[in-house]
Amino acid sequence: MTFIQKLVTTLLPDKWVADIQAESQRWLLRCPTCGTARSVWEMGGIRYKARSKGRVVYAMCTTCGQRQNMSLEWQPDE
């Protein structure tokens, strides 16, 4: 867990933390090289009450080890 995740989980009520974590896990970063998709929460970030269309984030893929721009995607309810 990153510093910001620890800070949020410590300071906010449990209900809010659960909502923030659930929503952050539905935002995916997809690597253009290997196609691996990981949630923003797993990558150490927080994304809550946000909207994005076509946004890219510079990050390192844990599968192929490449640092590059990854597309940010919303995973809808199944």
Secondary structure by P-SEA (a helix, b strand, c coil): ccaaaaaaaacccaaaaaaaaaaaaabbbbbcccccccccccccccccccccccccccccccccccccbbbbbbbccc
